[in-house]
Amino acid sequence: MVYGGGIHDYDSAYEIASVADTVIVGVILHEKGVEAVHETVRGIHDVRQN
């Protein structure tokens, strides 16, 4: 499954990563900056660790 859109923070990344194999983020980098991308990746990583 590939999903994109609406992934903008830790919680939304964590939620979709629990059911998807791939999470695509796009405009978050342009809209919120690199720290928001890091936060999103942490959410995905945490799902994979649990």
mmCIF file of the N, C-alpha and C atoms, coordinates in Angstrom:
data_MODEL
# 
_entry.id   MODEL 
# 
loop_
_atom_site.group_PDB 
_atom_site.id 
_atom_site.type_symbol 
_atom_site.label_atom_id 
_atom_site.label_alt_id 
_atom_site.label_comp_id 
_atom_site.label_asym_id 
_atom_site.label_entity_id 
_atom_site.label_seq_id 
_atom_site.pdbx_PDB_ins_code 
_atom_site.Cartn_x 
_atom_site.Cartn_y 
_atom_site.Cartn_z 
_atom_site.occupancy 
_atom_site.B_iso_or_equiv 
_atom_site.pdbx_formal_charge 
_atom_site.auth_seq_id 
_atom_site.auth_comp_id 
_atom_site.auth_asym_id 
_atom_site.auth_atom_id 
_atom_site.pdbx_PDB_model_num 
ATOM 1   N N  . MET A 1 1  ? 0.850  -1.167 0.000  1.00 0.00 ? 1  MET A N  1 
ATOM 2   C CA . MET A 1 1  ? 0.000  0.000  0.000  1.00 0.00 ? 1  MET A CA 1 
ATOM 3   C C  . MET A 1 1  ? 0.894  1.227  0.000  1.00 0.00 ? 1  MET A C  1 
ATOM 4   N N  . VAL A 1 2  ? 0.560  2.187  -0.803 1.00 0.00 ? 2  VAL A N  1 
ATOM 5   C CA . VAL A 1 2  ? 1.248  3.474  -0.805 1.00 0.00 ? 2  VAL A CA 1 
ATOM 6   C C  . VAL A 1 2  ? 0.218  4.524  -0.437 1.00 0.00 ? 2  VAL A C  1 
ATOM 7   N N  . TYR A 1 3  ? 0.552  5.352  0.528  1.00 0.00 ? 3  TYR A N  1 
ATOM 8   C CA . TYR A 1 3  ? -0.379 6.374  0.984  1.00 0.00 ? 3  TYR A CA 1 
ATOM 9   C C  . TYR A 1 3  ? 0.348  7.694  1.113  1.00 0.00 ? 3  TYR A C  1 
ATOM 10  N N  . GLY A 1 4  ? -0.255 8.726  0.651  1.00 0.00 ? 4  GLY A N  1 
ATOM 11  C CA . GLY A 1 4  ? 0.304  10.066 0.801  1.00 0.00 ? 4  GLY A CA 1 
ATOM 12  C C  . GLY A 1 4  ? -0.812 11.055 1.042  1.00 0.00 ? 4  GLY A C  1 
ATOM 13  N N  . GLY A 1 5  ? -0.504 12.120 1.655  1.00 0.00 ? 5  GLY A N  1 
ATOM 14  C CA . GLY A 1 5  ? -1.501 13.155 1.915  1.00 0.00 ? 5  GLY A CA 1 
ATOM 15  C C  . GLY A 1 5  ? -1.934 13.144 3.362  1.00 0.00 ? 5  GLY A C  1 
ATOM 16  N N  . GLY A 1 6  ? -1.864 14.280 3.985  1.00 0.00 ? 6  GLY A N  1 
ATOM 17  C CA . GLY A 1 6  ? -2.312 14.405 5.361  1.00 0.00 ? 6  GLY A CA 1 
ATOM 18  C C  . GLY A 1 6  ? -1.307 13.950 6.407  1.00 0.00 ? 6  GLY A C  1 
ATOM 19  N N  . ILE A 1 7  ? -0.157 13.485 5.988  1.00 0.00 ? 7  ILE A N  1 
ATOM 20  C CA . ILE A 1 7  ? 0.872  13.076 6.942  1.00 0.00 ? 7  ILE A CA 1 
ATOM 21  C C  . ILE A 1 7  ? 1.661  14.338 7.282  1.00 0.00 ? 7  ILE A C  1 
ATOM 22  N N  . HIS A 1 8  ? 1.472  14.827 8.492  1.00 0.00 ? 8  HIS A N  1 
ATOM 23  C CA . HIS A 1 8  ? 2.042  16.134 8.827  1.00 0.00 ? 8  HIS A CA 1 
ATOM 24  C C  . HIS A 1 8  ? 2.661  16.218 10.211 1.00 0.00 ? 8  HIS A C  1 
ATOM 25  N N  . ASP A 1 9  ? 2.599  15.126 10.975 1.00 0.00 ? 9  ASP A N  1 
ATOM 26  C CA . ASP A 1 9  ? 3.187  15.156 12.310 1.00 0.00 ? 9  ASP A CA 1 
ATOM 27  C C  . ASP A 1 9  ? 3.384  13.727 12.815 1.00 0.00 ? 9  ASP A C  1 
ATOM 28  N N  . TYR A 1 10 ? 3.899  13.621 14.030 1.00 0.00 ? 10 TYR A N  1 
ATOM 29  C CA . TYR A 1 10 ? 4.177  12.316 14.630 1.00 0.00 ? 10 TYR A CA 1 
ATOM 30  C C  . TYR A 1 10 ? 2.931  11.439 14.666 1.00 0.00 ? 10 TYR A C  1 
ATOM 31  N N  . ASP A 1 11 ? 1.832  11.970 15.173 1.00 0.00 ? 11 ASP A N  1 
ATOM 32  C CA . ASP A 1 11 ? 0.619  11.164 15.345 1.00 0.00 ? 11 ASP A CA 1 
ATOM 33  C C  . ASP A 1 11 ? 0.058  10.645 14.025 1.00 0.00 ? 11 ASP A C  1 
ATOM 34  N N  . SER A 1 12 ? -0.003 11.489 13.014 1.00 0.00 ? 12 SER A N  1 
ATOM 35  C CA . SER A 1 12 ? -0.551 11.029 11.735 1.00 0.00 ? 12 SER A CA 1 
ATOM 36  C C  . SER A 1 12 ? 0.387  10.011 11.081 1.00 0.00 ? 12 SER A C  1 
ATOM 37  N N  . ALA A 1 13 ? 1.694  10.190 11.239 1.00 0.00 ? 13 ALA A N  1 
ATOM 38  C CA . ALA A 1 13 ? 2.648  9.219  10.696 1.00 0.00 ? 13 ALA A CA 1 
ATOM 39  C C  . ALA A 1 13 ? 2.547  7.891  11.440 1.00 0.00 ? 13 ALA A C  1 
ATOM 40  N N  . TYR A 1 14 ? 2.433  7.949  12.739 1.00 0.00 ? 14 TYR A N  1 
ATOM 41  C CA . TYR A 1 14 ? 2.321  6.735  13.550 1.00 0.00 ? 14 TYR A CA 1 
ATOM 42  C C  . TYR A 1 14 ? 1.064  5.964  13.166 1.00 0.00 ? 14 TYR A C  1 
ATOM 43  N N  . GLU A 1 15 ? -0.029 6.669  13.027 1.00 0.00 ? 15 GLU A N  1 
ATOM 44  C CA . GLU A 1 15 ? -1.302 6.030  12.690 1.00 0.00 ? 15 GLU A CA 1 
ATOM 45  C C  . GLU A 1 15 ? -1.240 5.313  11.345 1.00 0.00 ? 15 GLU A C  1 
ATOM 46  N N  . ILE A 1 16 ? -0.786 5.992  10.306 1.00 0.00 ? 16 ILE A N  1 
ATOM 47  C CA . ILE A 1 16 ? -0.771 5.362  8.985  1.00 0.00 ? 16 ILE A CA 1 
ATOM 48  C C  . ILE A 1 16 ? 0.310  4.293  8.898  1.00 0.00 ? 16 ILE A C  1 
ATOM 49  N N  . ALA A 1 17 ? 1.440  4.479  9.573  1.00 0.00 ? 17 ALA A N  1 
ATOM 50  C CA . ALA A 1 17 ? 2.507  3.479  9.524  1.00 0.00 ? 17 ALA A CA 1 
ATOM 51  C C  . ALA A 1 17 ? 2.075  2.164  10.159 1.00 0.00 ? 17 ALA A C  1 
ATOM 52  N N  . SER A 1 18 ? 1.082  2.208  11.037 1.00 0.00 ? 18 SER A N  1 
ATOM 53  C CA . SER A 1 18 ? 0.617  0.976  11.671 1.00 0.00 ? 18 SER A CA 1 
ATOM 54  C C  . SER A 1 18 ? -0.178 0.094  10.704 1.00 0.00 ? 18 SER A C  1 
ATOM 55  N N  . VAL A 1 19 ? -0.607 0.655  9.567  1.00 0.00 ? 19 VAL A N  1 
ATOM 56  C CA . VAL A 1 19 ? -1.388 -0.133 8.607  1.00 0.00 ? 19 VAL A CA 1 
ATOM 57  C C  . VAL A 1 19 ? -0.820 -0.117 7.193  1.00 0.00 ? 19 VAL A C  1 
ATOM 58  N N  . ALA A 1 20 ? 0.188  0.699  6.934  1.00 0.00 ? 20 ALA A N  1 
ATOM 59  C CA . ALA A 1 20 ? 0.736  0.821  5.580  1.00 0.00 ? 20 ALA A CA 1 
ATOM 60  C C  . ALA A 1 20 ? 2.188  0.352  5.553  1.00 0.00 ? 20 ALA A C  1 
ATOM 61  N N  . ASP A 1 21 ? 2.605  -0.136 4.408  1.00 0.00 ? 21 ASP A N  1 
ATOM 62  C CA . ASP A 1 21 ? 3.998  -0.536 4.226  1.00 0.00 ? 21 ASP A CA 1 
ATOM 63  C C  . ASP A 1 21 ? 4.892  0.649  3.905  1.00 0.00 ? 21 ASP A C  1 
ATOM 64  N N  . THR A 1 22 ? 4.321  1.666  3.276  1.00 0.00 ? 22 THR A N  1 
ATOM 65  C CA . THR A 1 22 ? 5.076  2.833  2.837  1.00 0.00 ? 22 THR A CA 1 
ATOM 66  C C  . THR A 1 22 ? 4.298  4.081  3.196  1.00 0.00 ? 22 THR A C  1 
ATOM 67  N N  . VAL A 1 23 ? 4.975  5.065  3.699  1.00 0.00 ? 23 VAL A N  1 
ATOM 68  C CA . VAL A 1 23 ? 4.355  6.350  4.004  1.00 0.00 ? 23 VAL A CA 1 
ATOM 69  C C  . VAL A 1 23 ? 5.063  7.406  3.172  1.00 0.00 ? 23 VAL A C  1 
ATOM 70  N N  . ILE A 1 24 ? 4.297  8.162  2.428  1.00 0.00 ? 24 ILE A N  1 
ATOM 71  C CA . ILE A 1 24 ? 4.857  9.205  1.575  1.00 0.00 ? 24 ILE A CA 1 
ATOM 72  C C  . ILE A 1 24 ? 4.509  10.559 2.171  1.00 0.00 ? 24 ILE A C  1 
ATOM 73  N N  . VAL A 1 25 ? 5.511  11.362 2.352  1.00 0.00 ? 25 VAL A N  1 
ATOM 74  C CA . VAL A 1 25 ? 5.288  12.742 2.779  1.00 0.00 ? 25 VAL A CA 1 
ATOM 75  C C  . VAL A 1 25 ? 5.774  13.647 1.661  1.00 0.00 ? 25 VAL A C  1 
ATOM 76  N N  . GLY A 1 26 ? 5.161  14.769 1.524  1.00 0.00 ? 26 GLY A N  1 
ATOM 77  C CA . GLY A 1 26 ? 5.521  15.657 0.427  1.00 0.00 ? 26 GLY A CA 1 
ATOM 78  C C  . GLY A 1 26 ? 5.720  17.076 0.878  1.00 0.00 ? 26 GLY A C  1 
ATOM 79  N N  . VAL A 1 27 ? 4.664  17.842 0.883  1.00 0.00 ? 27 VAL A N  1 
ATOM 80  C CA . VAL A 1 27 ? 4.768  19.280 1.111  1.00 0.00 ? 27 VAL A CA 1 
ATOM 81  C C  . VAL A 1 27 ? 5.111  19.652 2.546  1.00 0.00 ? 27 VAL A C  1 
ATOM 82  N N  . ILE A 1 28 ? 5.124  18.676 3.447  1.00 0.00 ? 28 ILE A N  1 
ATOM 83  C CA . ILE A 1 28 ? 5.452  19.003 4.840  1.00 0.00 ? 28 ILE A CA 1 
ATOM 84  C C  . ILE A 1 28 ? 6.818  19.685 4.944  1.00 0.00 ? 28 ILE A C  1 
ATOM 85  N N  . LEU A 1 29 ? 7.767  19.256 4.137  1.00 0.00 ? 29 LEU A N  1 
ATOM 86  C CA . LEU A 1 29 ? 9.095  19.869 4.168  1.00 0.00 ? 29 LEU A CA 1 
ATOM 87  C C  . LEU A 1 29 ? 9.021  21.337 3.794  1.00 0.00 ? 29 LEU A C  1 
ATOM 88  N N  . HIS A 1 30 ? 8.273  21.660 2.778  1.00 0.00 ? 30 HIS A N  1 
ATOM 89  C CA . HIS A 1 30 ? 8.154  23.044 2.321  1.00 0.00 ? 30 HIS A CA 1 
ATOM 90  C C  . HIS A 1 30 ? 7.313  23.883 3.275  1.00 0.00 ? 30 HIS A C  1 
ATOM 91  N N  . GLU A 1 31 ? 6.280  23.265 3.844  1.00 0.00 ? 31 GLU A N  1 
ATOM 92  C CA . GLU A 1 31 ? 5.363  24.028 4.695  1.00 0.00 ? 31 GLU A CA 1 
ATOM 93  C C  . GLU A 1 31 ? 5.840  24.176 6.134  1.00 0.00 ? 31 GLU A C  1 
ATOM 94  N N  . LYS A 1 32 ? 6.461  23.116 6.691  1.00 0.00 ? 32 LYS A N  1 
ATOM 95  C CA . LYS A 1 32 ? 6.796  23.136 8.118  1.00 0.00 ? 32 LYS A CA 1 
ATOM 96  C C  . LYS A 1 32 ? 8.276  22.981 8.426  1.00 0.00 ? 32 LYS A C  1 
ATOM 97  N N  . GLY A 1 33 ? 9.078  22.628 7.430  1.00 0.00 ? 33 GLY A N  1 
ATOM 98  C CA . GLY A 1 33 ? 10.513 22.531 7.641  1.00 0.00 ? 33 GLY A CA 1 
ATOM 99  C C  . GLY A 1 33 ? 11.005 21.150 8.011  1.00 0.00 ? 33 GLY A C  1 
ATOM 100 N N  . VAL A 1 34 ? 12.311 21.058 8.109  1.00 0.00 ? 34 VAL A N  1 
ATOM 101 C CA . VAL A 1 34 ? 12.964 19.770 8.290  1.00 0.00 ? 34 VAL A CA 1 
ATOM 102 C C  . VAL A 1 34 ? 12.642 19.128 9.635  1.00 0.00 ? 34 VAL A C  1 
ATOM 103 N N  . GLU A 1 35 ? 12.440 19.898 10.663 1.00 0.00 ? 35 GLU A N  1 
ATOM 104 C CA . GLU A 1 35 ? 12.104 19.310 11.971 1.00 0.00 ? 35 GLU A CA 1 
ATOM 105 C C  . GLU A 1 35 ? 10.781 18.558 11.909 1.00 0.00 ? 35 GLU A C  1 
ATOM 106 N N  . ALA A 1 36 ? 9.824  19.048 11.163 1.00 0.00 ? 36 ALA A N  1 
ATOM 107 C CA . ALA A 1 36 ? 8.549  18.340 11.007 1.00 0.00 ? 36 ALA A CA 1 
ATOM 108 C C  . ALA A 1 36 ? 8.754  17.007 10.296 1.00 0.00 ? 36 ALA A C  1 
ATOM 109 N N  . VAL A 1 37 ? 9.664  16.968 9.346  1.00 0.00 ? 37 VAL A N  1 
ATOM 110 C CA . VAL A 1 37 ? 9.983  15.706 8.667  1.00 0.00 ? 37 VAL A CA 1 
ATOM 111 C C  . VAL A 1 37 ? 10.618 14.735 9.658  1.00 0.00 ? 37 VAL A C  1 
ATOM 112 N N  . HIS A 1 38 ? 11.538 15.204 10.483 1.00 0.00 ? 38 HIS A N  1 
ATOM 113 C CA . HIS A 1 38 ? 12.167 14.349 11.491 1.00 0.00 ? 38 HIS A CA 1 
ATOM 114 C C  . HIS A 1 38 ? 11.117 13.792 12.453 1.00 0.00 ? 38 HIS A C  1 
ATOM 115 N N  . GLU A 1 39 ? 10.187 14.614 12.880 1.00 0.00 ? 39 GLU A N  1 
ATOM 116 C CA . GLU A 1 39 ? 9.119  14.183 13.783 1.00 0.00 ? 39 GLU A CA 1 
ATOM 117 C C  . GLU A 1 39 ? 8.275  13.090 13.125 1.00 0.00 ? 39 GLU A C  1 
ATOM 118 N N  . THR A 1 40 ? 7.968  13.273 11.859 1.00 0.00 ? 40 THR A N  1 
ATOM 119 C CA . THR A 1 40 ? 7.176  12.293 11.120 1.00 0.00 ? 40 THR A CA 1 
ATOM 120 C C  . THR A 1 40 ? 7.921  10.973 11.013 1.00 0.00 ? 40 THR A C  1 
ATOM 121 N N  . VAL A 1 41 ? 9.201  11.030 10.714 1.00 0.00 ? 41 VAL A N  1 
ATOM 122 C CA . VAL A 1 41 ? 10.002 9.813  10.612 1.00 0.00 ? 41 VAL A CA 1 
ATOM 123 C C  . VAL A 1 41 ? 10.072 9.104  11.966 1.00 0.00 ? 41 VAL A C  1 
ATOM 124 N N  . ARG A 1 42 ? 10.158 9.851  13.052 1.00 0.00 ? 42 ARG A N  1 
ATOM 125 C CA . ARG A 1 42 ? 10.160 9.236  14.384 1.00 0.00 ? 42 ARG A CA 1 
ATOM 126 C C  . ARG A 1 42 ? 8.868  8.464  14.617 1.00 0.00 ? 42 ARG A C  1 
ATOM 127 N N  . GLY A 1 43 ? 7.744  9.001  14.171 1.00 0.00 ? 43 GLY A N  1 
ATOM 128 C CA . GLY A 1 43 ? 6.467  8.298  14.315 1.00 0.00 ? 43 GLY A CA 1 
ATOM 129 C C  . GLY A 1 43 ? 6.455  6.979  13.571 1.00 0.00 ? 43 GLY A C  1 
ATOM 130 N N  . ILE A 1 44 ? 6.975  6.973  12.363 1.00 0.00 ? 44 ILE A N  1 
ATOM 131 C CA . ILE A 1 44 ? 7.045  5.753  11.559 1.00 0.00 ? 44 ILE A CA 1 
ATOM 132 C C  . ILE A 1 44 ? 8.003  4.756  12.213 1.00 0.00 ? 44 ILE A C  1 
ATOM 133 N N  . HIS A 1 45 ? 9.148  5.240  12.646 1.00 0.00 ? 45 HIS A N  1 
ATOM 134 C CA . HIS A 1 45 ? 10.149 4.392  13.282 1.00 0.00 ? 45 HIS A CA 1 
ATOM 135 C C  . HIS A 1 45 ? 9.588  3.742  14.543 1.00 0.00 ? 45 HIS A C  1 
ATOM 136 N N  . ASP A 1 46 ? 8.860  4.492  15.349 1.00 0.00 ? 46 ASP A N  1 
ATOM 137 C CA . ASP A 1 46 ? 8.311  3.957  16.580 1.00 0.00 ? 46 ASP A CA 1 
ATOM 138 C C  . ASP A 1 46 ? 7.328  2.820  16.320 1.00 0.00 ? 46 ASP A C  1 
ATOM 139 N N  . VAL A 1 47 ? 6.539  2.919  15.258 1.00 0.00 ? 47 VAL A N  1 
ATOM 140 C CA . VAL A 1 47 ? 5.630  1.831  14.915 1.00 0.00 ? 47 VAL A CA 1 
ATOM 141 C C  . VAL A 1 47 ? 6.432  0.582  14.586 1.00 0.00 ? 47 VAL A C  1 
ATOM 142 N N  . ARG A 1 48 ? 7.480  0.743  13.834 1.00 0.00 ? 48 ARG A N  1 
ATOM 143 C CA . ARG A 1 48 ? 8.283  -0.407 13.397 1.00 0.00 ? 48 ARG A CA 1 
ATOM 144 C C  . ARG A 1 48 ? 9.001  -1.065 14.594 1.00 0.00 ? 48 ARG A C  1 
ATOM 145 N N  . GLN A 1 49 ? 9.282  -0.307 15.631 1.00 0.00 ? 49 GLN A N  1 
ATOM 146 C CA . GLN A 1 49 ? 9.962  -0.836 16.812 1.00 0.00 ? 49 GLN A CA 1 
ATOM 147 C C  . GLN A 1 49 ? 9.021  -1.592 17.730 1.00 0.00 ? 49 GLN A C  1 
ATOM 148 N N  . ASN A 1 50 ? 7.723  -1.292 17.661 1.00 0.00 ? 50 ASN A N  1 
ATOM 149 C CA . ASN A 1 50 ? 6.746  -1.935 18.573 1.00 0.00 ? 50 ASN A CA 1 
ATOM 150 C C  . ASN A 1 50 ? 6.215  -3.189 18.022 1.00 0.00 ? 50 ASN A C  1 
# 
